Amino acid sequence: MLLGAGLLLGACSGGDFGRTREDFRNDDMHRWMGAEATGSVGLRASQFQLTDDERQLRDRAYPLIEPPHSRPAWKAVFGDYQVIASPWRQRVVFDRTAYGRALIDEPHRSDASRYSQLIDDARDDITRFDPFYSTAARVLELDRKRNASLAHVSQLSPRERADAVARMEENALIVQWVQQCQERRVSSYRWALERLVVQGPNSMAAEADRLINELASLRANPPVMIQPATGYAVSSRG
């Protein structure tokens, strides 16, 4: 039985029973984020390979742009990642009630478990904050040096310059994307907490409120300040 279960799980994680999933074979499984960010504002994507820091930036950005609690835990274990539309896509409409409604509507053993889920989601966002921004700071600092070096590189081709500029725009937009989603999460968490308090008051609400306020404070004072790379700013009020 154990052997059979192991084979079944191996087949699921490997794709359609035998075919290796592309995202398991490819270290650049989140490379699409750059093309999505630039493409959504009408810019081209860079053809340069990702640096280690740029790859890490995208890997650390993904759990912060993915809607919280949006898929079963087993999908996260097996790396079933999906492409997410950037907030600059006109068709993307932010619904601050979606997270709370899913939290309230799905079956739970008790009201306390709903509060626990909210607390865990907010705490996870706080935990991911510093690692993401430490990587972002390195990437953006290196991009500043890259930008300064463009005027001094001998025989720089138009294609090389375009790819360098496109990569710097990608990196900046990914940081903005995360900042946008962090603001949206705070709004969603607050809506959810307000409904939980109305429908099922619990002393755990105080801890949830504390964590949401901590996340909001972090979001309001990011260690990396960045201006919209291409003049595209997105409001997350909803």
C-alpha positions as CSV (number, residue, x, y, z in Angstrom):
1,M,0.0,0.0,0.0
2,L,2.8,2.4,0.9
3,L,4.6,1.6,-2.3
4,G,1.5,2.2,-4.3
5,A,0.8,5.5,-2.6
6,G,4.4,6.6,-3.3
7,L,4.1,5.8,-6.9
8,L,0.8,7.7,-7.2
9,L,2.2,10.7,-5.5
10,G,5.3,10.6,-7.7
11,A,3.1,10.5,-10.8
12,C,1.1,13.5,-9.6
13,S,4.1,15.6,-8.8
14,G,5.8,14.6,-12.0
15,G,3.0,15.6,-14.3
16,D,0.6,13.4,-16.3
17,F,1.8,10.0,-15.0
18,G,5.3,9.9,-16.4
19,R,5.8,13.3,-18.1
20,T,8.0,15.6,-16.0
21,R,6.4,18.9,-15.2
22,E,8.0,21.8,-17.0
23,D,8.2,23.8,-13.7
24,F,10.1,21.0,-12.0
25,R,12.7,20.9,-14.7
26,N,13.1,24.6,-15.1
27,D,14.8,26.7,-12.4
28,D,13.1,29.8,-14.0
29,M,9.6,28.7,-13.2
30,H,8.6,32.2,-12.3
31,R,10.4,33.9,-15.2
32,W,7.0,34.6,-16.7
33,M,6.4,37.3,-14.1
34,G,8.7,39.8,-15.9
35,A,7.0,39.2,-19.3
36,E,3.6,39.6,-17.7
37,A,4.5,42.8,-15.9
38,T,6.0,44.5,-18.9
39,G,3.6,43.1,-21.4
40,S,0.6,44.3,-19.4
41,V,1.9,47.9,-19.8
42,G,2.8,47.5,-23.5
43,L,6.5,47.0,-23.1
44,R,8.7,44.2,-24.4
45,A,10.3,41.6,-22.2
46,S,14.1,41.2,-21.9
47,Q,15.7,38.2,-23.6
48,F,18.6,38.2,-21.1
49,Q,19.0,35.2,-18.8
50,L,18.0,35.8,-15.2
51,T,20.7,36.4,-12.6
52,D,20.6,34.4,-9.4
53,D,19.2,37.5,-7.6
54,E,16.6,38.2,-10.3
55,R,15.5,34.6,-10.1
56,Q,15.2,34.8,-6.3
57,L,13.3,38.1,-6.6
58,R,10.6,36.3,-8.7
59,D,10.5,33.2,-6.5
60,R,10.0,35.4,-3.4
61,A,7.5,37.6,-5.1
62,Y,5.2,34.8,-6.2
63,P,3.7,33.9,-2.8
64,L,3.1,37.6,-2.2
65,I,1.2,38.2,-5.4
66,E,-0.8,35.0,-5.3
67,P,-4.1,35.6,-3.7
68,P,-3.9,34.3,-0.1
69,H,-5.5,31.0,0.7
70,S,-6.4,30.6,-2.9
71,R,-5.6,27.0,-3.4
72,P,-5.4,23.7,-1.4
73,A,-2.2,23.1,0.5
74,W,-1.4,20.0,-1.5
75,K,-1.1,22.1,-4.6
76,A,1.5,24.2,-2.9
77,V,3.4,21.1,-1.9
78,F,3.6,19.8,-5.4
79,G,4.4,23.1,-7.0
80,D,1.2,23.5,-9.0
81,Y,1.8,27.2,-9.8
82,Q,-0.4,29.2,-12.1
83,V,0.3,32.3,-14.1
84,I,-1.3,35.4,-12.5
85,A,-2.4,38.5,-14.4
86,S,-0.6,41.6,-13.3
87,P,-2.7,44.4,-11.7
88,W,-2.0,46.6,-14.8
89,R,-4.3,44.4,-16.9
90,Q,-7.5,46.3,-17.5
91,R,-9.6,43.1,-17.0
92,V,-8.3,42.6,-13.5
93,V,-10.7,43.9,-10.9
94,F,-9.8,43.8,-7.3
95,D,-12.5,42.4,-4.9
96,R,-11.5,43.0,-1.3
97,T,-14.4,40.8,-0.1
98,A,-13.3,37.6,-2.0
99,Y,-10.8,36.4,0.6
100,G,-13.2,37.0,3.5
101,R,-16.1,35.4,1.8
102,A,-14.1,32.3,1.0
103,L,-12.9,32.1,4.6
104,I,-16.4,32.4,6.0
105,D,-18.1,30.2,3.4
106,E,-15.8,27.2,3.4
107,P,-16.4,24.5,6.1
108,H,-14.5,24.9,9.4
109,R,-14.7,23.0,12.6
110,S,-15.1,26.2,14.6
111,D,-15.0,29.9,14.5
112,A,-11.6,29.8,16.0
113,S,-10.2,27.9,13.0
114,R,-11.3,30.8,10.7
115,Y,-9.5,33.3,13.0
116,S,-6.5,30.9,13.0
117,Q,-6.4,30.9,9.2
118,L,-6.5,34.7,9.0
119,I,-3.8,35.0,11.6
120,D,-1.6,32.5,9.8
121,D,-2.1,34.3,6.4
122,A,-1.2,37.7,7.9
123,R,1.8,36.3,9.8
124,D,3.1,34.5,6.6
125,D,3.0,37.8,4.8
126,I,4.9,39.5,7.6
127,T,7.5,36.7,7.6
128,R,8.0,37.0,3.8
129,F,8.4,40.8,3.9
130,D,12.1,41.1,4.9
131,P,13.4,38.3,2.7
132,F,11.7,39.7,-0.4
133,Y,12.8,43.3,0.2
134,S,16.4,42.3,0.9
135,T,16.5,40.6,-2.5
136,A,14.7,43.5,-4.1
137,A,17.3,46.0,-2.7
138,R,20.2,44.0,-4.1
139,V,18.5,43.7,-7.5
140,L,17.6,47.4,-7.8
141,E,21.0,48.5,-6.6
142,L,22.7,46.3,-9.2
143,D,20.2,47.7,-11.8
144,R,21.3,51.3,-10.9
145,K,24.9,50.2,-11.6
146,R,23.9,48.5,-14.8
147,N,22.1,51.6,-15.9
148,A,25.1,53.8,-15.2
149,S,27.4,51.4,-17.1
150,L,25.4,51.5,-20.3
151,A,27.1,54.7,-21.4
152,H,30.6,53.2,-20.9
153,V,30.2,49.8,-22.6
154,S,32.1,49.6,-25.8
155,Q,30.2,48.6,-29.0
156,L,26.9,48.1,-27.1
157,S,24.4,47.0,-29.7
158,P,20.8,48.4,-29.8
159,R,19.5,44.9,-28.9
160,E,21.7,44.6,-25.9
161,R,20.7,48.1,-24.7
162,A,17.0,47.3,-25.2
163,D,17.3,44.0,-23.3
164,A,19.1,45.7,-20.4
165,V,16.5,48.5,-20.2
166,A,13.7,45.9,-20.4
167,R,15.2,43.8,-17.6
168,M,15.5,46.9,-15.4
169,E,11.8,47.7,-16.1
170,E,10.8,44.1,-15.4
171,N,12.5,44.1,-12.0
172,A,11.0,47.5,-11.0
173,L,7.5,46.5,-12.0
174,I,7.8,43.2,-10.1
175,V,8.6,45.2,-6.9
176,Q,5.6,47.4,-7.6
177,W,3.4,44.4,-8.2
178,V,4.3,43.0,-4.8
179,Q,3.6,46.4,-3.1
180,Q,0.3,46.6,-4.9
181,C,-0.7,43.1,-3.6
182,Q,0.4,43.8,-0.1
183,E,-1.9,46.8,0.1
184,R,-4.7,44.7,-1.3
185,R,-4.1,42.0,1.2
186,V,-4.3,44.4,4.1
187,S,-7.7,45.6,2.7
188,S,-8.9,42.0,2.3
189,Y,-7.8,40.9,5.8
190,R,-9.5,43.9,7.4
191,W,-12.7,43.2,5.6
192,A,-12.5,39.5,6.6
193,L,-11.8,40.4,10.3
194,E,-14.7,42.8,10.5
195,R,-17.1,40.1,9.2
196,L,-15.7,37.4,11.5
197,V,-16.2,39.7,14.5
198,V,-19.8,40.3,13.5
199,Q,-20.6,36.7,12.8
200,G,-18.6,34.9,15.4
201,P,-16.9,37.1,18.1
202,N,-13.7,35.6,19.5
203,S,-10.9,36.8,21.6
204,M,-8.5,35.8,18.8
205,A,-9.7,38.9,16.9
206,A,-7.3,41.0,18.9
207,E,-4.3,39.0,17.6
208,A,-5.6,39.1,14.1
209,D,-6.0,42.9,14.3
210,R,-2.5,43.3,15.7
211,L,-0.9,41.4,12.8
212,I,-3.0,43.2,10.2
213,N,-1.9,46.5,11.6
214,E,1.7,45.4,11.7
215,L,1.5,44.3,8.0
216,A,-0.1,47.6,7.1
217,S,2.7,49.5,8.9
218,L,5.3,47.5,7.0
219,R,3.5,48.1,3.7
220,A,3.4,51.9,4.4
221,N,7.1,52.0,5.0
222,P,8.8,49.7,2.6
223,P,12.7,49.6,2.8
224,V,12.8,50.0,-1.0
225,M,11.3,53.2,-2.4
226,I,10.6,53.0,-6.1
227,Q,8.9,55.3,-8.6
228,P,6.7,53.7,-11.3
229,A,9.2,52.6,-13.9
230,T,7.0,53.5,-16.9
231,G,4.5,55.9,-15.5
232,Y,1.9,53.2,-14.7
233,A,0.6,53.4,-11.2
234,V,-2.3,51.3,-10.0
235,S,-4.6,52.1,-7.2
236,S,-5.6,49.2,-5.0
237,R,-8.6,50.9,-3.3
238,G,-11.6,48.7,-3.8
